[in-house]
Amino acid sequence: MKRLADFKSNERIPRPVIKALPVQFSDDAATRRIALHHAKRVISQHKEEIQRLAYK
């Protein structure tokens, strides 16, 4: 599995441009669920690297 340190700017894969739908975020339960879900996902994906940086 690649880690954040493994990515270099010259190794980018060209991806097709897609149109995204505009989403209005507000201070409600749905927005908090979306934000927490994605934050937890990123943290769990890079947990070892985050812990190494935290206890450096």
N, C-alpha and C positions, 0 to 999 in steps of 0.2 A: 504494500500500500504506500503510495506517495505521501510525503509529509510536506508541510508548507515550505521548508527549507529546500526541498528537492525541485521546486518549480523555478524556472528561470524565464526571463522575459523573452528570450529568443527561441524558446521551445513551445510557443503558442500554436495551438491547432486552429486553423481557420474554421470558423463556424458560420453557418448561414444566419442572416439577420432575420429575426422573427418579430412580428408586431406583438406588443404586449398590451393587454387591456389595462386601462387606468384603474387603480384601486385607491379608494379613499380610506386612509387609516385614521382611526379616532381613538379616544380613550374609552374603549368598551371591552367586553369579555372576548369577543371574536378576535380583535386585534391582538390582545394579550396572548390568546391561545396560539395564534400564528407566530408571533415573535418568540414565545417560549419554546415552541416546537422546533423552530429553526436554530435557535441559540443552543438548545440541548443537543441537537443533531451535530452541529459544528464542534461543540465541546467534546462530545463522545468520540467523534472522528479523530480529533487531534489531542486526546487526553494525555497521552504519554509526553508529547512535545510540550504541552502547556505546563505539566507538572515539572518537567526538567527546567523550564524557564522560571517557574515560580520558586523553586528551591535552589537556584543557582548561587 
